[in-house]
């Protein structure tokens, strides 16, 4: 059965079209050797790829991590993680019974020869013209691979089937082999094709030759960045037929040394890592070993999951600078108390307490003082306003100083909260502090007015009425003694200076003594009253600062702790081990 290339009916039916390239490279072949094979008619069941529990957990954590970070990190930082999630989701919906392996190499490395040798028939063009491979070509050893090949963007005219060989088909069943353009091609679109498809395949066969195996472009642009994908990489030294004697072993040893410097683990003794082989696609020497290794690799059906896991590792490693830190985030209790103390100083809590103490003492003096002293103070208060009360509004210079103290307190607590955090989260913490500081000085002014001295007189203790009564008695003694003396002077009463003078002296001396005693007794309650006023203002200032600054900082730090926990899950380690 033969179909026209590029028709929509062909795409829908999934027919393997021959195309111009296939007709050109297979001229002269018999019908039994033709590399084209139509798919079996009728719908085919494709088993989707299944990820194991740890990988699913890591992908879920990466998705949660990206969601929590979108408001804190720019899209460029999260782009690779988003791409990995998209590709993991797309790959999971496609066949889990197939393994997509790309053959990549430099110009003249012989990758197309190797592609044809594995397929058992000339499919990809080879020759001295460079570059030979202008577009990726796919070859599938079994049906049900249409979705995977379409994901690579390979059109139907460039899709092939290998030579019909039961042994080869059974050995490589489930393999989708893709021949890529040269990664060092002079054509930019060729390099772009290589970079695009390398992100989508499950595994890569890197083909190097004895001349270019140490090429800096290959190691710096591809092998070194993909060091974490060693488990899904084959490093093939081709064209060993050109090496004399033991030169092959020497080149292989040097290649392994370069791979080790690139950070690529080598699985030479059964441990996970890249497979390194030497062969000649031209003579066929070593191709059977590659086919056998490739067959075992495909039969495991684990390459796709390992590739996704390696992509997650690479994305996590790229995100490390924006999530990992060297200390546990948070604000210590000492930093919180210091912030509250700075705000209390800014609103003058200490001065307010001292003013409250003075007000209490002044009220005690007025209540327990002698009537003559109280009369003089009343006259003095009539002429001048009372002092010692907490002012409702500070002077302009005091307001400026208080605002500077508040700003300094906010900067200090923000710096402590953001210390050691990665740059984006430290910036987010500082911005949260700045937002909370807007209007904070004005709010503290209002608190100072409301939480300062209460209106009216300070409360009086129970002993004040007794002191006032005693002071009244002393005044009454003075009056009685004075009237008695006056009566003796005018002759109304019999002369007797001792008693009235004694009464007057008792009143005159007793009044100040009572006032002094009351003042001494009032110091303790006045001090407690002032401390209570200071405590009330400090608590109000601390609550205001906590609501406007500390709570937003705590919320930001909590968000960072959440993303750090998710990042620890992405990296596959416990939360306690994340730093």
Rosetta blueprint (number, residue, H / E / L):
1 X L
2 X L
3 X L
4 X L
5 X L
6 X L
7 X L
8 X H
9 X H
10 X H
11 X H
12 X H
13 X H
14 X L
15 X L
16 X L
17 X L
18 X L
19 X H
20 X H
21 X H
22 X H
23 X H
24 X H
25 X H
26 X L
27 X L
28 X L
29 X L
30 X L
31 X H
32 X H
33 X H
34 X L
35 X L
36 X L
37 X L
38 X L
39 X L
40 X L
41 X L
42 X L
43 X L
44 X L
45 X L
46 X L
47 X L
48 X E
49 X L
50 X L
51 X L
52 X L
53 X H
54 X H
55 X H
56 X H
57 X H
58 X H
59 X H
60 X H
61 X H
62 X H
63 X H
64 X H
65 X H
66 X H
67 X H
68 X H
69 X H
70 X L
71 X L
72 X L
73 X L
74 X L
75 X H
76 X H
77 X H
78 X H
79 X H
80 X H
81 X H
82 X H
83 X H
84 X H
85 X H
86 X H
87 X H
88 X H
89 X H
90 X H
91 X H
92 X H
93 X L
94 X L
95 X E
96 X L
97 X L
98 X L
99 X E
100 X E
101 X E
102 X E
103 X E
104 X E
105 X E
106 X L
107 X L
108 X L
109 X L
110 X L
111 X H
112 X H
113 X H
114 X H
115 X H
116 X H
117 X H
118 X H
119 X H
120 X L
121 X L
122 X L
123 X L
124 X L
125 X L
126 X L
127 X L
128 X L
129 X L
130 X L
131 X L
132 X L
133 X L
134 X L
135 X L
136 X L
137 X E
138 X E
139 X E
140 X E
141 X L
142 X L
143 X L
144 X L
145 X L
146 X H
147 X H
148 X H
149 X H
150 X H
151 X H
152 X H
153 X L
154 X L
155 X L
156 X H
157 X H
158 X H
159 X E
160 X E
161 X E
162 X L
163 X L
164 X L
165 X L
166 X H
167 X H
168 X H
169 X H
170 X H
171 X H
172 X L
173 X L
174 X L
175 X E
176 X E
177 X E
178 X E
179 X E
180 X L
181 X L
182 X L
183 X L
184 X L
185 X L
186 X L
187 X L
188 X H
189 X H
190 X H
191 X H
192 X H
193 X H
194 X H
195 X H
196 X H
197 X H
198 X H
199 X L
200 X L
201 X L
202 X L
203 X E
204 X E
205 X E
206 X E
207 X E
208 X E
209 X E
210 X L
211 X L
212 X L
213 X L
214 X L
215 X L
216 X H
217 X H
218 X H
219 X H
220 X H
221 X H
222 X H
223 X H
224 X L
225 X L
226 X L
227 X H
228 X H
229 X H
230 X H
231 X H
232 X H
233 X E
234 X E
235 X E
236 X E
237 X E
238 X E
239 X L
240 X H
241 X H
242 X H
243 X L
244 X L
245 X L
246 X L
247 X H
248 X H
249 X H
250 X H
251 X H
252 X H
253 X H
254 X H
255 X H
256 X H
257 X H
258 X H
259 X H
260 X H
261 X H
262 X L
263 X L
264 X L
265 X L
266 X E
267 X L
268 X L
269 X L
270 X L
271 X L
272 X L
273 X L
274 X E
275 X E
276 X E
277 X E
278 X E
279 X L
280 X L
281 X L
282 X L
283 X L
284 X L
285 X L
286 X L
287 X H
288 X H
289 X H
290 X H
291 X H
292 X H
293 X H
294 X H
295 X H
296 X H
297 X H
298 X H
299 X H
300 X L
301 X L
302 X L
303 X H
304 X H
305 X H
306 X H
307 X H
308 X H
309 X H
310 X H
311 X H
312 X H
313 X H
314 X H
315 X H
316 X H
317 X H
318 X H
319 X H
320 X H
321 X H
322 X H
323 X H
324 X L
325 X L
326 X L
327 X L
328 X L
329 X L
330 X L
331 X L
332 X L
333 X H
334 X H
335 X H
336 X H
337 X H
338 X H
339 X H
340 X H
341 X H
342 X H
343 X H
344 X H
345 X H
346 X H
347 X L
348 X L
349 X H
350 X H
351 X H
352 X H
353 X H
354 X H
355 X H
356 X H
357 X H
358 X H
359 X H
360 X H
361 X H
362 X H
363 X H
364 X H
365 X H
366 X H
367 X H
368 X H
369 X L
370 X L
371 X H
372 X H
373 X H
374 X H
375 X H
376 X H
377 X H
378 X H
379 X H
380 X H
381 X H
382 X H
383 X H
384 X L
385 X L
386 X L
387 X L
388 X L
389 X L
390 X L
391 X L
392 X L
393 X L
394 X L
395 X L
396 X H
397 X H
398 X H
399 X H
400 X H
401 X H
402 X H
403 X H
404 X H
405 X H
406 X H
407 X H
408 X H
409 X H
410 X H
411 X H
412 X H
413 X H
414 X H
415 X H
416 X H
417 X H
418 X H
419 X L
420 X L
421 X L
422 X L
423 X H
424 X H
425 X H
426 X H
427 X H
428 X H
429 X H
430 X H
431 X H
432 X H
433 X H
434 X H
435 X H
436 X H
437 X H
438 X L
439 X L
440 X H
441 X H
442 X H
443 X H
444 X H
445 X H
446 X H
447 X H
448 X H
449 X H
450 X H
451 X H
452 X L
453 X L
454 X L
455 X L
456 X L
457 X L
458 X L
459 X L
460 X L
461 X L
462 X L
463 X L
464 X H
465 X H
466 X H
467 X H
468 X H
469 X H
470 X H
471 X H
472 X H
473 X H
474 X H
475 X H
476 X H
477 X H
478 X H
479 X H
480 X H
481 X H
482 X H
483 X H
484 X H
485 X H
486 X H
487 X H
488 X H
489 X H
490 X H
491 X L
492 X L
493 X L
494 X L
495 X L
496 X L
497 X H
498 X H
499 X H
500 X H
501 X H
502 X H
503 X H
504 X H
505 X H
506 X H
507 X H
508 X H
509 X H
510 X H
511 X H
512 X H
513 X H
514 X H
515 X H
516 X H
517 X H
518 X H
519 X H
520 X H
521 X H
522 X H
523 X H
524 X H
525 X H
526 X H
527 X H
528 X H
529 X H
530 X H
531 X H
532 X H
533 X H
534 X H
535 X H
536 X H
537 X H
538 X H
539 X H
540 X H
541 X H
542 X H
543 X H
544 X H
545 X H
546 X H
547 X H
548 X H
549 X H
550 X H
551 X H
552 X H
553 X H
554 X H
555 X H
556 X H
557 X H
558 X H
559 X H
560 X H
561 X H
562 X H
563 X H
564 X H
565 X H
566 X H
567 X H
568 X H
569 X H
570 X H
571 X H
572 X L
573 X L
574 X L
575 X H
576 X H
577 X H
578 X L
579 X L
